[in-house]
Amino acid sequence: MVERFLRYSLENEKKIRIALLEGGAVRTLSIQVVSIDGDAFLARVPRKRAPQAFRLADVLSAGYARGDEGM
């Protein structure tokens, strides 16, 4: 299910909301996926200039961003 939302963000250039595990704590972010490569992906994160890399294994859940109901 997580990969489906990542592909949705990549193909439609839409933001999604993810929950991921970082250093033992859960963090939620609104991101826009730039590329997916095997077990990792690059995404634009608010307040950051360059896209950041994330591991798929660290993502706990994903869903539509606020105001987006999908297609």
mmJSON file of the N, C-alpha and C atoms, coordinates in Angstrom:
{"data_MODEL":{"atom_site":{
"group_PDB":["ATOM","ATOM","ATOM","ATOM","ATOM","ATOM","ATOM","ATOM","ATOM","ATOM","ATOM","ATOM","ATOM","ATOM","ATOM","ATOM","ATOM","ATOM","ATOM","ATOM","ATOM","ATOM","ATOM","ATOM","ATOM","ATOM","ATOM","ATOM","ATOM","ATOM","ATOM","ATOM","ATOM","ATOM","ATOM","ATOM","ATOM","ATOM","ATOM","ATOM","ATOM","ATOM","ATOM","ATOM","ATOM","ATOM","ATOM","ATOM","ATOM","ATOM","ATOM","ATOM","ATOM","ATOM","ATOM","ATOM","ATOM","ATOM","ATOM","ATOM","ATOM","ATOM","ATOM","ATOM","ATOM","ATOM","ATOM","ATOM","ATOM","ATOM","ATOM","ATOM","ATOM","ATOM","ATOM","ATOM","ATOM","ATOM","ATOM","ATOM","ATOM","ATOM","ATOM","ATOM","ATOM","ATOM","ATOM","ATOM","ATOM","ATOM","ATOM","ATOM","ATOM","ATOM","ATOM","ATOM","ATOM","ATOM","ATOM","ATOM","ATOM","ATOM","ATOM","ATOM","ATOM","ATOM","ATOM","ATOM","ATOM","ATOM","ATOM","ATOM","ATOM","ATOM","ATOM","ATOM","ATOM","ATOM","ATOM","ATOM","ATOM","ATOM","ATOM","ATOM","ATOM","ATOM","ATOM","ATOM","ATOM","ATOM","ATOM","ATOM","ATOM","ATOM","ATOM","ATOM","ATOM","ATOM","ATOM","ATOM","ATOM","ATOM","ATOM","ATOM","ATOM","ATOM","ATOM","ATOM","ATOM","ATOM","ATOM","ATOM","ATOM","ATOM","ATOM","ATOM","ATOM","ATOM","ATOM","ATOM","ATOM","ATOM","ATOM","ATOM","ATOM","ATOM","ATOM","ATOM","ATOM","ATOM","ATOM","ATOM","ATOM","ATOM","ATOM","ATOM","ATOM","ATOM","ATOM","ATOM","ATOM","ATOM","ATOM","ATOM","ATOM","ATOM","ATOM","ATOM","ATOM","ATOM","ATOM","ATOM","ATOM","ATOM","ATOM","ATOM","ATOM","ATOM","ATOM","ATOM","ATOM","ATOM","ATOM","ATOM","ATOM","ATOM","ATOM","ATOM","ATOM","ATOM","ATOM","ATOM","ATOM"],
"id":[1,2,3,4,5,6,7,8,9,10,11,12,13,14,15,16,17,18,19,20,21,22,23,24,25,26,27,28,29,30,31,32,33,34,35,36,37,38,39,40,41,42,43,44,45,46,47,48,49,50,51,52,53,54,55,56,57,58,59,60,61,62,63,64,65,66,67,68,69,70,71,72,73,74,75,76,77,78,79,80,81,82,83,84,85,86,87,88,89,90,91,92,93,94,95,96,97,98,99,100,101,102,103,104,105,106,107,108,109,110,111,112,113,114,115,116,117,118,119,120,121,122,123,124,125,126,127,128,129,130,131,132,133,134,135,136,137,138,139,140,141,142,143,144,145,146,147,148,149,150,151,152,153,154,155,156,157,158,159,160,161,162,163,164,165,166,167,168,169,170,171,172,173,174,175,176,177,178,179,180,181,182,183,184,185,186,187,188,189,190,191,192,193,194,195,196,197,198,199,200,201,202,203,204,205,206,207,208,209,210,211,212,213],
"type_symbol":["N","C","C","N","C","C","N","C","C","N","C","C","N","C","C","N","C","C","N","C","C","N","C","C","N","C","C","N","C","C","N","C","C","N","C","C","N","C","C","N","C","C","N","C","C","N","C","C","N","C","C","N","C","C","N","C","C","N","C","C","N","C","C","N","C","C","N","C","C","N","C","C","N","C","C","N","C","C","N","C","C","N","C","C","N","C","C","N","C","C","N","C","C","N","C","C","N","C","C","N","C","C","N","C","C","N","C","C","N","C","C","N","C","C","N","C","C","N","C","C","N","C","C","N","C","C","N","C","C","N","C","C","N","C","C","N","C","C","N","C","C","N","C","C","N","C","C","N","C","C","N","C","C","N","C","C","N","C","C","N","C","C","N","C","C","N","C","C","N","C","C","N","C","C","N","C","C","N","C","C","N","C","C","N","C","C","N","C","C","N","C","C","N","C","C","N","C","C","N","C","C","N","C","C","N","C","C","N","C","C","N","C","C"],
"label_atom_id":["N","CA","C","N","CA","C","N","CA","C","N","CA","C","N","CA","C","N","CA","C","N","CA","C","N","CA","C","N","CA","C","N","CA","C","N","CA","C","N","CA","C","N","CA","C","N","CA","C","N","CA","C","N","CA","C","N","CA","C","N","CA","C","N","CA","C","N","CA","C","N","CA","C","N","CA","C","N","CA","C","N","CA","C","N","CA","C","N","CA","C","N","CA","C","N","CA","C","N","CA","C","N","CA","C","N","CA","C","N","CA","C","N","CA","C","N","CA","C","N","CA","C","N","CA","C","N","CA","C","N","CA","C","N","CA","C","N","CA","C","N","CA","C","N","CA","C","N","CA","C","N","CA","C","N","CA","C","N","CA","C","N","CA","C","N","CA","C","N","CA","C","N","CA","C","N","CA","C","N","CA","C","N","CA","C","N","CA","C","N","CA","C","N","CA","C","N","CA","C","N","CA","C","N","CA","C","N","CA","C","N","CA","C","N","CA","C","N","CA","C","N","CA","C","N","CA","C","N","CA","C","N","CA","C","N","CA","C","N","CA","C","N","CA","C","N","CA","C"],
"label_alt_id":[null,null,null,null,null,null,null,null,null,null,null,null,null,null,null,null,null,null,null,null,null,null,null,null,null,null,null,null,null,null,null,null,null,null,null,null,null,null,null,null,null,null,null,null,null,null,null,null,null,null,null,null,null,null,null,null,null,null,null,null,null,null,null,null,null,null,null,null,null,null,null,null,null,null,null,null,null,null,null,null,null,null,null,null,null,null,null,null,null,null,null,null,null,null,null,null,null,null,null,null,null,null,null,null,null,null,null,null,null,null,null,null,null,null,null,null,null,null,null,null,null,null,null,null,null,null,null,null,null,null,null,null,null,null,null,null,null,null,null,null,null,null,null,null,null,null,null,null,null,null,null,null,null,null,null,null,null,null,null,null,null,null,null,null,null,null,null,null,null,null,null,null,null,null,null,null,null,null,null,null,null,null,null,null,null,null,null,null,null,null,null,null,null,null,null,null,null,null,null,null,null,null,null,null,null,null,null,null,null,null,null,null,null],
"label_comp_id":["MET","MET","MET","VAL","VAL","VAL","GLU","GLU","GLU","ARG","ARG","ARG","PHE","PHE","PHE","LEU","LEU","LEU","ARG","ARG","ARG","TYR","TYR","TYR","SER","SER","SER","LEU","LEU","LEU","GLU","GLU","GLU","ASN","ASN","ASN","GLU","GLU","GLU","LYS","LYS","LYS","LYS","LYS","LYS","ILE","ILE","ILE","ARG","ARG","ARG","ILE","ILE","ILE","ALA","ALA","ALA","LEU","LEU","LEU","LEU","LEU","LEU","GLU","GLU","GLU","GLY","GLY","GLY","GLY","GLY","GLY","ALA","ALA","ALA","VAL","VAL","VAL","ARG","ARG","ARG","THR","THR","THR","LEU","LEU","LEU","SER","SER","SER","ILE","ILE","ILE","GLN","GLN","GLN","VAL","VAL","VAL","VAL","VAL","VAL","SER","SER","SER","ILE","ILE","ILE","ASP","ASP","ASP","GLY","GLY","GLY","ASP","ASP","ASP","ALA","ALA","ALA","PHE","PHE","PHE","LEU","LEU","LEU","ALA","ALA","ALA","ARG","ARG","ARG","VAL","VAL","VAL","PRO","PRO","PRO","ARG","ARG","ARG","LYS","LYS","LYS","ARG","ARG","ARG","ALA","ALA","ALA","PRO","PRO","PRO","GLN","GLN","GLN","ALA","ALA","ALA","PHE","PHE","PHE","ARG","ARG","ARG","LEU","LEU","LEU","ALA","ALA","ALA","ASP","ASP","ASP","VAL","VAL","VAL","LEU","LEU","LEU","SER","SER","SER","ALA","ALA","ALA","GLY","GLY","GLY","TYR","TYR","TYR","ALA","ALA","ALA","ARG","ARG","ARG","GLY","GLY","GLY","ASP","ASP","ASP","GLU","GLU","GLU","GLY","GLY","GLY","MET","MET","MET"],
"label_asym_id":["A","A","A","A","A","A","A","A","A","A","A","A","A","A","A","A","A","A","A","A","A","A","A","A","A","A","A","A","A","A","A","A","A","A","A","A","A","A","A","A","A","A","A","A","A","A","A","A","A","A","A","A","A","A","A","A","A","A","A","A","A","A","A","A","A","A","A","A","A","A","A","A","A","A","A","A","A","A","A","A","A","A","A","A","A","A","A","A","A","A","A","A","A","A","A","A","A","A","A","A","A","A","A","A","A","A","A","A","A","A","A","A","A","A","A","A","A","A","A","A","A","A","A","A","A","A","A","A","A","A","A","A","A","A","A","A","A","A","A","A","A","A","A","A","A","A","A","A","A","A","A","A","A","A","A","A","A","A","A","A","A","A","A","A","A","A","A","A","A","A","A","A","A","A","A","A","A","A","A","A","A","A","A","A","A","A","A","A","A","A","A","A","A","A","A","A","A","A","A","A","A","A","A","A","A","A","A","A","A","A","A","A","A"],
"label_entity_id":["1","1","1","1","1","1","1","1","1","1","1","1","1","1","1","1","1","1","1","1","1","1","1","1","1","1","1","1","1","1","1","1","1","1","1","1","1","1","1","1","1","1","1","1","1","1","1","1","1","1","1","1","1","1","1","1","1","1","1","1","1","1","1","1","1","1","1","1","1","1","1","1","1","1","1","1","1","1","1","1","1","1","1","1","1","1","1","1","1","1","1","1","1","1","1","1","1","1","1","1","1","1","1","1","1","1","1","1","1","1","1","1","1","1","1","1","1","1","1","1","1","1","1","1","1","1","1","1","1","1","1","1","1","1","1","1","1","1","1","1","1","1","1","1","1","1","1","1","1","1","1","1","1","1","1","1","1","1","1","1","1","1","1","1","1","1","1","1","1","1","1","1","1","1","1","1","1","1","1","1","1","1","1","1","1","1","1","1","1","1","1","1","1","1","1","1","1","1","1","1","1","1","1","1","1","1","1","1","1","1","1","1","1"],
"label_seq_id":[1,1,1,2,2,2,3,3,3,4,4,4,5,5,5,6,6,6,7,7,7,8,8,8,9,9,9,10,10,10,11,11,11,12,12,12,13,13,13,14,14,14,15,15,15,16,16,16,17,17,17,18,18,18,19,19,19,20,20,20,21,21,21,22,22,22,23,23,23,24,24,24,25,25,25,26,26,26,27,27,27,28,28,28,29,29,29,30,30,30,31,31,31,32,32,32,33,33,33,34,34,34,35,35,35,36,36,36,37,37,37,38,38,38,39,39,39,40,40,40,41,41,41,42,42,42,43,43,43,44,44,44,45,45,45,46,46,46,47,47,47,48,48,48,49,49,49,50,50,50,51,51,51,52,52,52,53,53,53,54,54,54,55,55,55,56,56,56,57,57,57,58,58,58,59,59,59,60,60,60,61,61,61,62,62,62,63,63,63,64,64,64,65,65,65,66,66,66,67,67,67,68,68,68,69,69,69,70,70,70,71,71,71],
"pdbx_PDB_ins_code":[null,null,null,null,null,null,null,null,null,null,null,null,null,null,null,null,null,null,null,null,null,null,null,null,null,null,null,null,null,null,null,null,null,null,null,null,null,null,null,null,null,null,null,null,null,null,null,null,null,null,null,null,null,null,null,null,null,null,null,null,null,null,null,null,null,null,null,null,null,null,null,null,null,null,null,null,null,null,null,null,null,null,null,null,null,null,null,null,null,null,null,null,null,null,null,null,null,null,null,null,null,null,null,null,null,null,null,null,null,null,null,null,null,null,null,null,null,null,null,null,null,null,null,null,null,null,null,null,null,null,null,null,null,null,null,null,null,null,null,null,null,null,null,null,null,null,null,null,null,null,null,null,null,null,null,null,null,null,null,null,null,null,null,null,null,null,null,null,null,null,null,null,null,null,null,null,null,null,null,null,null,null,null,null,null,null,null,null,null,null,null,null,null,null,null,null,null,null,null,null,null,null,null,null,null,null,null,null,null,null,null,null,null],
"Cartn_x":[0.812,0.0,0.868,1.972,2.871,3.422,3.835,4.407,3.386,2.123,1.069,0.979,1.045,1.004,2.27,3.411,4.644,4.56,4.051,3.877,2.86,1.779,0.764,1.401,2.221,2.899,3.847,4.598,5.554,4.855,3.839,3.173,2.303,1.67,0.747,1.34,2.597,3.276,2.443,1.947,1.126,1.854,1.557,2.103,1.322,2.02,1.394,1.893,1.244,1.63,2.186,3.37,3.959,4.289,4.309,4.798,6.016,7.136,8.335,9.032,9.85,10.591,11.991,12.329,13.66,14.246,15.289,15.963,15.074,14.151,13.273,12.021,11.869,10.682,9.911,8.607,7.771,7.684,7.876,7.837,6.871,6.043,5.138,5.562,5.484,5.896,4.947,4.803,4.153,5.279,5.306,6.401,5.862,6.728,6.438,7.579,7.256,8.264,8.855,10.184,10.908,11.324,11.775,12.16,12.102,11.909,11.89,12.935,13.783,14.851,14.982,14.354,14.46,13.901,14.774,14.33,14.476,14.604,14.73,14.014,13.791,13.186,13.668,13.609,13.955,12.671,12.604,11.402,11.743,10.911,11.022,10.309,10.991,10.47,10.367,9.299,9.185,10.417,10.782,11.908,13.281,13.368,14.659,14.815,15.992,16.222,16.371,17.237,17.507,16.612,16.233,15.447,16.225,15.514,16.13,15.865,16.779,16.627,16.002,15.068,14.407,14.416,14.5,14.403,12.947,12.51,11.139,10.873,11.877,11.714,11.396,11.764,11.508,10.103,9.398,8.065,7.04,6.323,5.321,3.968,3.576,2.302,2.357,1.421,1.323,-0.142,-0.464,-1.844,-1.876,-3.08,-3.257,-2.94,-2.353,-2.092,-3.414,-3.4,-4.591,-5.147,-6.44,-7.104,-7.106,-6.391,-6.332,-7.171,-8.083,-8.939,-8.615,-7.513,-7.107,-7.812,-7.501,-8.077,-8.888],
"Cartn_y":[-1.185,0.0,1.265,1.242,2.397,2.694,1.652,1.839,2.438,2.103,2.652,4.171,4.652,6.088,6.777,6.124,6.702,6.855,5.83,5.911,6.985,7.11,8.138,9.529,9.779,11.058,11.31,10.304,10.434,10.69,9.903,9.994,11.236,11.692,12.826,14.12,14.078,15.236,15.872,15.018,15.451,15.136,15.914,15.636,14.509,13.739,12.71,12.892,12.25,12.306,10.936,10.909,9.639,9.703,8.547,8.386,7.481,7.912,7.091,7.031,6.021,5.785,6.355,7.332,7.943,7.929,7.175,7.133,6.696,5.787,5.28,6.103,7.222,8.073,8.108,8.257,8.353,9.82,10.064,11.415,11.435,12.438,12.555,13.737,13.54,14.559,14.592,15.755,15.876,15.979,15.065,15.013,14.895,15.186,14.909,14.053,12.874,11.919,12.38,12.323,12.718,11.486,10.434,9.196,8.028,6.844,5.612,4.683,4.128,3.254,2.06,0.954,-0.267,-0.119,-0.1,-0.028,1.371,2.392,3.776,4.715,5.937,6.937,8.327,9.253,10.646,11.449,12.404,13.209,14.635,15.559,16.949,17.08,17.688,17.891,19.393,19.862,21.298,21.855,23.067,23.797,23.226,22.321,21.787,22.083,22.462,22.791,21.535,20.653,19.45,18.301,17.42,16.247,15.373,14.734,13.856,12.4,11.528,10.089,9.437,8.52,7.756,6.284,5.408,3.97,3.541,2.655,2.147,1.433,0.769,0.019,0.929,2.212,3.15,3.748,3.609,4.189,3.254,3.758,2.958,3.004,4.183,4.318,5.523,5.561,6.671,6.905,8.131,8.471,9.778,10.179,11.425,12.603,13.648,14.866,15.594,16.496,17.261,17.96,17.799,18.415,17.588,16.47,15.611,14.362,14.075,12.9,11.825,11.973,10.982,11.166,10.249,10.321,9.085],
"Cartn_z":[0.0,0.0,0.0,0.71,0.768,-0.62,-1.33,-2.666,-3.62,-3.448,-4.287,-4.121,-2.892,-2.65,-3.158,-3.032,-3.558,-5.073,-5.762,-7.215,-7.592,-6.816,-7.043,-7.0,-5.992,-5.855,-7.022,-7.416,-8.507,-9.833,-10.159,-11.454,-11.593,-10.508,-10.568,-10.024,-9.587,-9.005,-7.895,-6.991,-5.857,-4.558,-3.53,-2.207,-1.552,-0.746,0.081,1.507,2.425,3.84,4.217,4.827,5.263,6.755,7.369,8.738,8.633,9.187,9.103,10.45,10.588,11.824,11.668,12.525,12.5,13.909,14.091,15.384,16.53,16.278,17.31,17.536,16.813,16.946,15.633,15.729,14.541,14.127,12.848,12.294,11.114,10.999,9.857,8.997,7.678,6.723,5.535,4.942,3.64,2.624,1.671,0.708,-0.708,-1.678,-3.083,-3.614,-4.09,-4.548,-5.881,-5.98,-7.184,-7.979,-7.281,-7.949,-6.969,-7.54,-6.748,-7.336,-6.457,-6.919,-5.98,-6.338,-5.546,-4.15,-3.156,-1.761,-1.154,-2.011,-1.542,-2.508,-2.042,-2.919,-2.521,-3.477,-3.242,-3.189,-2.267,-2.127,-1.718,-2.198,-1.759,-0.429,0.513,1.86,2.093,2.751,3.016,3.744,3.392,3.987,3.65,2.695,2.251,0.763,0.358,-1.052,-1.912,-1.501,-2.291,-1.826,-2.747,-2.338,-1.36,-0.449,0.537,0.176,0.565,0.337,1.566,1.317,2.373,1.982,2.974,2.732,2.852,1.966,2.026,3.347,3.884,5.129,6.319,6.236,7.327,7.295,6.171,6.033,6.662,7.654,8.353,7.657,7.154,6.452,5.527,4.59,3.654,3.325,2.973,2.633,1.86,1.466,0.747,1.655,1.072,1.831,2.073,2.991,3.326,2.074,1.847,0.717,-0.552,-0.569,-1.749,-1.493,-2.402,-2.261,-3.274,-3.997,-4.976,-6.298,-7.208,-8.54,-8.811],
"occupancy":[1.0,1.0,1.0,1.0,1.0,1.0,1.0,1.0,1.0,1.0,1.0,1.0,1.0,1.0,1.0,1.0,1.0,1.0,1.0,1.0,1.0,1.0,1.0,1.0,1.0,1.0,1.0,1.0,1.0,1.0,1.0,1.0,1.0,1.0,1.0,1.0,1.0,1.0,1.0,1.0,1.0,1.0,1.0,1.0,1.0,1.0,1.0,1.0,1.0,1.0,1.0,1.0,1.0,1.0,1.0,1.0,1.0,1.0,1.0,1.0,1.0,1.0,1.0,1.0,1.0,1.0,1.0,1.0,1.0,1.0,1.0,1.0,1.0,1.0,1.0,1.0,1.0,1.0,1.0,1.0,1.0,1.0,1.0,1.0,1.0,1.0,1.0,1.0,1.0,1.0,1.0,1.0,1.0,1.0,1.0,1.0,1.0,1.0,1.0,1.0,1.0,1.0,1.0,1.0,1.0,1.0,1.0,1.0,1.0,1.0,1.0,1.0,1.0,1.0,1.0,1.0,1.0,1.0,1.0,1.0,1.0,1.0,1.0,1.0,1.0,1.0,1.0,1.0,1.0,1.0,1.0,1.0,1.0,1.0,1.0,1.0,1.0,1.0,1.0,1.0,1.0,1.0,1.0,1.0,1.0,1.0,1.0,1.0,1.0,1.0,1.0,1.0,1.0,1.0,1.0,1.0,1.0,1.0,1.0,1.0,1.0,1.0,1.0,1.0,1.0,1.0,1.0,1.0,1.0,1.0,1.0,1.0,1.0,1.0,1.0,1.0,1.0,1.0,1.0,1.0,1.0,1.0,1.0,1.0,1.0,1.0,1.0,1.0,1.0,1.0,1.0,1.0,1.0,1.0,1.0,1.0,1.0,1.0,1.0,1.0,1.0,1.0,1.0,1.0,1.0,1.0,1.0,1.0,1.0,1.0,1.0,1.0,1.0],
"B_iso_or_equiv":[0.0,0.0,0.0,0.0,0.0,0.0,0.0,0.0,0.0,0.0,0.0,0.0,0.0,0.0,0.0,0.0,0.0,0.0,0.0,0.0,0.0,0.0,0.0,0.0,0.0,0.0,0.0,0.0,0.0,0.0,0.0,0.0,0.0,0.0,0.0,0.0,0.0,0.0,0.0,0.0,0.0,0.0,0.0,0.0,0.0,0.0,0.0,0.0,0.0,0.0,0.0,0.0,0.0,0.0,0.0,0.0,0.0,0.0,0.0,0.0,0.0,0.0,0.0,0.0,0.0,0.0,0.0,0.0,0.0,0.0,0.0,0.0,0.0,0.0,0.0,0.0,0.0,0.0,0.0,0.0,0.0,0.0,0.0,0.0,0.0,0.0,0.0,0.0,0.0,0.0,0.0,0.0,0.0,0.0,0.0,0.0,0.0,0.0,0.0,0.0,0.0,0.0,0.0,0.0,0.0,0.0,0.0,0.0,0.0,0.0,0.0,0.0,0.0,0.0,0.0,0.0,0.0,0.0,0.0,0.0,0.0,0.0,0.0,0.0,0.0,0.0,0.0,0.0,0.0,0.0,0.0,0.0,0.0,0.0,0.0,0.0,0.0,0.0,0.0,0.0,0.0,0.0,0.0,0.0,0.0,0.0,0.0,0.0,0.0,0.0,0.0,0.0,0.0,0.0,0.0,0.0,0.0,0.0,0.0,0.0,0.0,0.0,0.0,0.0,0.0,0.0,0.0,0.0,0.0,0.0,0.0,0.0,0.0,0.0,0.0,0.0,0.0,0.0,0.0,0.0,0.0,0.0,0.0,0.0,0.0,0.0,0.0,0.0,0.0,0.0,0.0,0.0,0.0,0.0,0.0,0.0,0.0,0.0,0.0,0.0,0.0,0.0,0.0,0.0,0.0,0.0,0.0,0.0,0.0,0.0,0.0,0.0,0.0],
"pdbx_formal_charge":[null,null,null,null,null,null,null,null,null,null,null,null,null,null,null,null,null,null,null,null,null,null,null,null,null,null,null,null,null,null,null,null,null,null,null,null,null,null,null,null,null,null,null,null,null,null,null,null,null,null,null,null,null,null,null,null,null,null,null,null,null,null,null,null,null,null,null,null,null,null,null,null,null,null,null,null,null,null,null,null,null,null,null,null,null,null,null,null,null,null,null,null,null,null,null,null,null,null,null,null,null,null,null,null,null,null,null,null,null,null,null,null,null,null,null,null,null,null,null,null,null,null,null,null,null,null,null,null,null,null,null,null,null,null,null,null,null,null,null,null,null,null,null,null,null,null,null,null,null,null,null,null,null,null,null,null,null,null,null,null,null,null,null,null,null,null,null,null,null,null,null,null,null,null,null,null,null,null,null,null,null,null,null,null,null,null,null,null,null,null,null,null,null,null,null,null,null,null,null,null,null,null,null,null,null,null,null,null,null,null,null,null,null],
"auth_seq_id":[1,1,1,2,2,2,3,3,3,4,4,4,5,5,5,6,6,6,7,7,7,8,8,8,9,9,9,10,10,10,11,11,11,12,12,12,13,13,13,14,14,14,15,15,15,16,16,16,17,17,17,18,18,18,19,19,19,20,20,20,21,21,21,22,22,22,23,23,23,24,24,24,25,25,25,26,26,26,27,27,27,28,28,28,29,29,29,30,30,30,31,31,31,32,32,32,33,33,33,34,34,34,35,35,35,36,36,36,37,37,37,38,38,38,39,39,39,40,40,40,41,41,41,42,42,42,43,43,43,44,44,44,45,45,45,46,46,46,47,47,47,48,48,48,49,49,49,50,50,50,51,51,51,52,52,52,53,53,53,54,54,54,55,55,55,56,56,56,57,57,57,58,58,58,59,59,59,60,60,60,61,61,61,62,62,62,63,63,63,64,64,64,65,65,65,66,66,66,67,67,67,68,68,68,69,69,69,70,70,70,71,71,71],
"auth_comp_id":["MET","MET","MET","VAL","VAL","VAL","GLU","GLU","GLU","ARG","ARG","ARG","PHE","PHE","PHE","LEU","LEU","LEU","ARG","ARG","ARG","TYR","TYR","TYR","SER","SER","SER","LEU","LEU","LEU","GLU","GLU","GLU","ASN","ASN","ASN","GLU","GLU","GLU","LYS","LYS","LYS","LYS","LYS","LYS","ILE","ILE","ILE","ARG","ARG","ARG","ILE","ILE","ILE","ALA","ALA","ALA","LEU","LEU","LEU","LEU","LEU","LEU","GLU","GLU","GLU","GLY","GLY","GLY","GLY","GLY","GLY","ALA","ALA","ALA","VAL","VAL","VAL","ARG","ARG","ARG","THR","THR","THR","LEU","LEU","LEU","SER","SER","SER","ILE","ILE","ILE","GLN","GLN","GLN","VAL","VAL","VAL","VAL","VAL","VAL","SER","SER","SER","ILE","ILE","ILE","ASP","ASP","ASP","GLY","GLY","GLY","ASP","ASP","ASP","ALA","ALA","ALA","PHE","PHE","PHE","LEU","LEU","LEU","ALA","ALA","ALA","ARG","ARG","ARG","VAL","VAL","VAL","PRO","PRO","PRO","ARG","ARG","ARG","LYS","LYS","LYS","ARG","ARG","ARG","ALA","ALA","ALA","PRO","PRO","PRO","GLN","GLN","GLN","ALA","ALA","ALA","PHE","PHE","PHE","ARG","ARG","ARG","LEU","LEU","LEU","ALA","ALA","ALA","ASP","ASP","ASP","VAL","VAL","VAL","LEU","LEU","LEU","SER","SER","SER","ALA","ALA","ALA","GLY","GLY","GLY","TYR","TYR","TYR","ALA","ALA","ALA","ARG","ARG","ARG","GLY","GLY","GLY","ASP","ASP","ASP","GLU","GLU","GLU","GLY","GLY","GLY","MET","MET","MET"],
"auth_asym_id":["A","A","A","A","A","A","A","A","A","A","A","A","A","A","A","A","A","A","A","A","A","A","A","A","A","A","A","A","A","A","A","A","A","A","A","A","A","A","A","A","A","A","A","A","A","A","A","A","A","A","A","A","A","A","A","A","A","A","A","A","A","A","A","A","A","A","A","A","A","A","A","A","A","A","A","A","A","A","A","A","A","A","A","A","A","A","A","A","A","A","A","A","A","A","A","A","A","A","A","A","A","A","A","A","A","A","A","A","A","A","A","A","A","A","A","A","A","A","A","A","A","A","A","A","A","A","A","A","A","A","A","A","A","A","A","A","A","A","A","A","A","A","A","A","A","A","A","A","A","A","A","A","A","A","A","A","A","A","A","A","A","A","A","A","A","A","A","A","A","A","A","A","A","A","A","A","A","A","A","A","A","A","A","A","A","A","A","A","A","A","A","A","A","A","A","A","A","A","A","A","A","A","A","A","A","A","A","A","A","A","A","A","A"],
"auth_atom_id":["N","CA","C","N","CA","C","N","CA","C","N","CA","C","N","CA","C","N","CA","C","N","CA","C","N","CA","C","N","CA","C","N","CA","C","N","CA","C","N","CA","C","N","CA","C","N","CA","C","N","CA","C","N","CA","C","N","CA","C","N","CA","C","N","CA","C","N","CA","C","N","CA","C","N","CA","C","N","CA","C","N","CA","C","N","CA","C","N","CA","C","N","CA","C","N","CA","C","N","CA","C","N","CA","C","N","CA","C","N","CA","C","N","CA","C","N","CA","C","N","CA","C","N","CA","C","N","CA","C","N","CA","C","N","CA","C","N","CA","C","N","CA","C","N","CA","C","N","CA","C","N","CA","C","N","CA","C","N","CA","C","N","CA","C","N","CA","C","N","CA","C","N","CA","C","N","CA","C","N","CA","C","N","CA","C","N","CA","C","N","CA","C","N","CA","C","N","CA","C","N","CA","C","N","CA","C","N","CA","C","N","CA","C","N","CA","C","N","CA","C","N","CA","C","N","CA","C","N","CA","C","N","CA","C","N","CA","C","N","CA","C","N","CA","C","N","CA","C"],
"pdbx_PDB_model_num":[1,1,1,1,1,1,1,1,1,1,1,1,1,1,1,1,1,1,1,1,1,1,1,1,1,1,1,1,1,1,1,1,1,1,1,1,1,1,1,1,1,1,1,1,1,1,1,1,1,1,1,1,1,1,1,1,1,1,1,1,1,1,1,1,1,1,1,1,1,1,1,1,1,1,1,1,1,1,1,1,1,1,1,1,1,1,1,1,1,1,1,1,1,1,1,1,1,1,1,1,1,1,1,1,1,1,1,1,1,1,1,1,1,1,1,1,1,1,1,1,1,1,1,1,1,1,1,1,1,1,1,1,1,1,1,1,1,1,1,1,1,1,1,1,1,1,1,1,1,1,1,1,1,1,1,1,1,1,1,1,1,1,1,1,1,1,1,1,1,1,1,1,1,1,1,1,1,1,1,1,1,1,1,1,1,1,1,1,1,1,1,1,1,1,1,1,1,1,1,1,1,1,1,1,1,1,1,1,1,1,1,1,1]
}}}
